[in-house]
Amino acid sequence: MPSVEKSLPCIRCRYSLRSVDAMGRCPECGLAVVTTLAACTDPRLRAVAAIRHPTRVAVLVLIVGAAELTCVVTQLAAPMLSATSMLTGMAETFSHRLRFWGWAISALAIALAAIAASLFTGRSEVPLRAEWGRWRGTLIVGLWAWCLAAAGAAVASFQAPFLPDIWRSALPWIGVATQLPGMAVALTGYSVLLGIAGRRSQHFHEAESARRALRAVNTLAATALVASLAAFWLRNRDLADWQTLVWGTLLAGSVALSALLLLVSAYLMSHAWLVARGLMKPPPRLDEVLTEG
């Protein structure tokens, strides 16, 4: 059986594979030598190099998806309660508390996702990091920016009773608006991760559906914010009949958009679960296919 004569570093641990059997495995980490050979011959074949800890990557896919769903659920509770109260004329007194806990829980969930993204894709995951590229950093930076915005909104909400009326009234929209940039950046990096996981697990349709849901989440979140802000602006003015109709339409539209955002987030989570489950049972590696042949 031929052996590797030149100094060829293993793509996982960088151990020199000189004089190692070409159909053998790396003495340091156990990765098949043929996987390194294939990846070095054609860098695009890094996609078939086995992920060292597929379960960790699958858990990361689930954690980030769960963090996004948690943020949507907890942060929509107070605005939807307030909007429903305005439309029905009923009084409500505890939306302020819901906002604080919604932002606080969101910050915690996003922080856990950011920590998982840093720990679960360490230097041992060379093929994954090579394929993911700069988008790994995009996910981590976006998550931390999103976390800081949510934490800042929670602190501001906790101090709301001591703020001037104008700031207290604008706080919900300021809190959401400051989170949108970090959310968009994080979900962009997450979308790339879903694409990679979909290829590795051969769940292409589920991964693409989840990526379309991510794009819809960003669009719906921004649209719902604009609609609710416009409704708030009209509410504090002396309105003609047609303006009252516009205000009610905008308010009802923001509630409908929020409900749709919740449904899309649940749809995203369900497909992320399918991709993660497939990743835990990956397809045969290149070296296994060659060995069987």
C-alpha distance (Angstrom), angle and dihedral (degrees) to the residues before:
residue distance angle dihedral
M1 . . .
P2 3.86 . .
S3 3.77 119.0 .
V4 3.80 134.9 -153.1
E5 3.79 105.6 -94.0
K6 3.82 101.0 179.5
S7 3.76 126.2 64.2
L8 3.80 103.0 -88.3
P9 3.82 117.0 173.5
C10 3.78 117.4 -140.1
I11 3.81 109.2 -111.3
R12 3.80 90.7 -134.3
C13 3.82 105.4 45.0
R14 3.87 103.1 5.0
Y15 3.82 91.7 -122.7
S16 3.81 111.6 156.5
L17 3.81 110.1 -105.3
R18 3.80 94.5 -162.8
S19 3.84 110.7 146.8
V20 3.80 91.9 3.4
D21 3.80 115.2 136.2
A22 3.82 109.7 -97.6
M23 3.79 91.2 -131.5
G24 3.79 92.7 42.8
R25 3.77 132.3 86.4
C26 3.78 135.7 -101.2
P27 3.85 108.9 -87.5
E28 3.81 90.0 -142.0
C29 3.81 105.4 47.7
G30 3.81 105.5 4.2
L31 3.82 97.2 -118.9
A32 3.81 112.5 150.4
V33 3.82 112.1 -100.6
V34 3.79 90.9 -137.9
T35 3.81 89.2 61.1
T36 3.81 90.2 58.2
L37 3.80 90.8 45.6
A38 3.78 92.1 51.8
A39 3.81 93.5 47.1
C40 3.81 92.1 49.3
T41 3.80 93.0 47.0
D42 3.81 93.3 50.9
P43 3.83 116.8 10.5
R44 3.81 89.4 -155.3
L45 3.79 88.1 68.5
R46 3.80 90.2 69.1
A47 3.79 83.3 93.3
V48 3.80 89.3 72.7
A49 3.82 93.9 48.9
A50 3.76 107.1 109.8
I51 3.80 118.9 -105.5
R52 3.78 107.0 -121.4
H53 3.80 95.5 -141.1
P54 3.82 107.5 22.4
T55 3.80 91.7 166.3
R56 3.80 91.0 59.4
V57 3.80 91.5 50.7
A58 3.81 89.9 47.5
V59 3.81 90.0 51.4
L60 3.82 89.6 49.6
V61 3.81 90.1 53.5
L62 3.80 89.0 52.6
I63 3.82 95.8 43.8
V64 3.80 94.5 52.8
G65 3.80 91.6 45.4
A66 3.80 91.1 48.1
A67 3.82 91.0 48.8
E68 3.81 90.9 54.2
L69 3.82 91.8 48.1
T70 3.83 91.2 46.7
C71 3.81 91.0 52.9
V72 3.79 92.5 50.1
V73 3.81 93.9 48.0
T74 3.79 97.7 44.4
Q75 3.80 97.4 40.1
L76 3.81 95.7 45.9
A77 3.80 94.7 52.8
A78 3.81 96.9 78.7
P79 3.85 98.5 39.9
M80 3.81 92.6 48.0
L81 3.81 90.5 48.3
S82 3.81 91.3 51.0
A83 3.81 93.3 45.5
T84 3.80 92.0 48.7
S85 3.81 90.3 49.4
M86 3.82 91.1 51.5
L87 3.80 92.7 49.3
T88 3.81 94.1 47.0
G89 3.80 98.0 36.3
M90 3.79 92.2 -123.7
A91 3.79 120.4 142.1
E92 3.80 121.6 -121.7
T93 3.78 128.5 -177.5
F94 3.80 108.6 179.1
S95 3.84 104.7 61.0
H96 3.83 87.5 101.5
R97 3.80 90.6 61.7
L98 3.79 91.3 45.9
R99 3.79 90.4 53.5
F100 3.79 92.6 52.8
W101 3.79 94.3 48.9
G102 3.79 91.7 42.2
W103 3.79 92.6 55.8
A104 3.81 93.4 40.5
I105 3.82 93.4 51.3
S106 3.80 90.0 44.9
A107 3.80 92.0 53.3
L108 3.81 90.8 51.0
A109 3.82 93.4 48.1
I110 3.80 93.0 48.4
A111 3.82 92.2 46.7
L112 3.81 89.8 54.1
A113 3.81 89.6 50.3
A114 3.82 91.5 50.1
I115 3.81 91.9 50.1
A116 3.80 90.8 48.3
A117 3.82 91.2 50.1
S118 3.80 89.9 54.2
L119 3.82 97.4 43.7
F120 3.81 102.5 37.0
T121 3.81 95.6 52.2
G122 3.79 99.7 48.0
R123 3.78 128.2 151.7
S124 3.80 91.8 -75.6
E125 3.82 89.0 70.8
V126 3.81 93.9 71.7
P127 3.84 97.9 151.6
L128 3.80 92.4 47.2
R129 3.81 93.5 46.4
A130 3.81 90.7 47.7
E131 3.80 91.7 52.1
W132 3.80 94.9 40.9
G133 3.80 93.1 47.4
R134 3.79 119.2 167.3
W135 3.80 91.5 -9.2
R136 3.80 89.4 79.9
G137 3.79 88.6 63.3
T138 3.80 89.4 44.7
L139 3.80 90.6 57.2
I140 3.80 94.6 46.9
V141 3.82 95.8 44.6
G142 3.80 91.6 44.9
L143 3.80 92.0 50.3
W144 3.80 93.2 50.8
A145 3.82 91.8 46.6
W146 3.80 89.4 49.3
C147 3.82 90.6 47.3
L148 3.81 93.2 51.1
A149 3.81 91.6 49.3
A150 3.81 91.5 50.3
A151 3.80 91.8 46.7
G152 3.81 90.7 48.8
A153 3.80 90.5 50.6
A154 3.82 89.9 50.2
V155 3.81 91.9 51.9
A156 3.80 91.7 46.9
S157 3.81 90.8 48.5
F158 3.80 90.4 51.1
Q159 3.81 88.7 54.1
A160 3.81 93.5 42.9
P161 3.84 96.2 108.3
F162 3.81 88.6 62.4
L163 3.82 95.8 47.5
P164 3.82 125.9 95.0
D165 3.81 114.5 -93.4
I166 3.80 94.0 -108.3
W167 3.82 92.4 54.4
R168 3.79 92.8 43.2
S169 3.80 90.5 52.7
A170 3.81 93.8 47.5
L171 3.81 95.4 43.0
P172 3.84 97.4 92.3
W173 3.80 92.4 55.1
I174 3.78 93.9 41.9
G175 3.82 89.9 51.4
V176 3.80 93.2 51.4
A177 3.80 95.2 41.7
T178 3.82 93.4 53.0
Q179 3.80 90.1 53.0
L180 3.81 97.0 51.6
P181 3.85 97.9 77.3
G182 3.82 93.8 50.3
M183 3.79 90.5 43.2
A184 3.80 92.2 51.8
V185 3.82 92.5 48.7
A186 3.80 93.2 47.1
L187 3.80 94.1 47.9
T188 3.82 90.1 49.7
G189 3.79 90.5 58.5
Y190 3.80 89.7 42.8
S191 3.79 90.3 53.1
V192 3.82 90.6 57.5
L193 3.82 90.4 48.8
L194 3.81 90.1 52.2
G195 3.80 89.9 51.7
I196 3.81 91.4 52.2
A197 3.80 92.7 45.5
G198 3.80 90.0 48.4
R199 3.80 91.5 54.6
R200 3.79 93.1 45.6
S201 3.80 93.2 48.4
Q202 3.82 94.2 37.5
H203 3.81 89.1 -125.6
F204 3.79 92.5 129.1
H205 3.80 97.4 152.7
E206 3.80 94.4 48.7
A207 3.81 92.4 47.7
E208 3.80 92.5 49.5
S209 3.81 91.0 47.8
A210 3.81 89.7 51.8
R211 3.81 90.7 49.5
R212 3.80 91.5 51.5
A213 3.81 88.2 50.1
L214 3.81 89.5 53.4
R215 3.79 91.2 55.0
A216 3.80 89.5 48.8
V217 3.82 91.0 50.4
N218 3.81 92.1 56.7
T219 3.81 92.4 46.5
L220 3.80 95.3 46.0
A221 3.80 93.5 46.4
A222 3.81 92.4 53.0
T223 3.82 93.4 43.6
A224 3.81 93.4 48.2
L225 3.80 90.2 50.3
V226 3.82 92.4 51.9
A227 3.81 92.9 46.8
S228 3.80 94.3 48.5
L229 3.82 92.0 45.3
A230 3.81 91.1 51.7
A231 3.81 90.1 49.4
F232 3.80 90.7 50.3
W233 3.82 91.1 50.1
L234 3.81 92.1 52.3
R235 3.80 93.5 44.8
N236 3.82 94.0 68.3
R237 3.80 95.0 54.5
D238 3.80 136.7 80.1
L239 3.78 99.4 -98.9
A240 3.76 131.6 -155.8
D241 3.78 117.4 -138.9
W242 3.80 94.0 -94.3
Q243 3.81 91.1 47.7
T244 3.81 90.0 51.9
L245 3.79 88.0 53.4
V246 3.81 90.5 50.4
W247 3.82 90.6 48.7
G248 3.80 92.2 51.6
T249 3.79 91.3 46.3
L250 3.81 92.5 50.6
L251 3.78 92.0 47.1
A252 3.80 93.2 48.4
G253 3.81 89.2 45.2
S254 3.79 91.9 53.8
V255 3.82 89.8 51.5
A256 3.81 90.8 49.6
L257 3.81 91.9 47.4
S258 3.80 90.3 49.5
A259 3.79 91.3 51.4
L260 3.80 90.2 48.6
L261 3.80 89.7 49.2
L262 3.80 89.2 54.7
L263 3.82 91.8 50.4
V264 3.81 93.0 48.0
S265 3.80 90.8 49.2
A266 3.80 90.5 52.3
Y267 3.82 89.0 48.4
L268 3.81 89.4 51.3
M269 3.80 91.8 50.9
S270 3.80 93.0 49.7
H271 3.81 92.3 53.5
A272 3.80 92.2 43.3
W273 3.80 86.7 55.8
L274 3.81 91.2 53.1
V275 3.81 91.5 49.7
A276 3.82 91.9 47.1
R277 3.79 92.2 48.4
G278 3.80 90.0 51.9
L279 3.80 90.6 48.0
M280 3.78 90.5 57.7
K281 3.82 86.9 59.2
P282 3.82 100.9 41.5
P283 3.82 124.3 -170.7
P284 3.84 119.5 -100.6
R285 3.80 115.3 -67.8
L286 3.78 122.3 -118.9
D287 3.80 93.0 -106.4
E288 3.80 91.0 51.6
V289 3.79 91.7 51.5
L290 3.80 91.3 49.6
T291 3.78 91.6 47.5
E292 3.78 91.8 51.7
G293 3.81 90.0 49.9
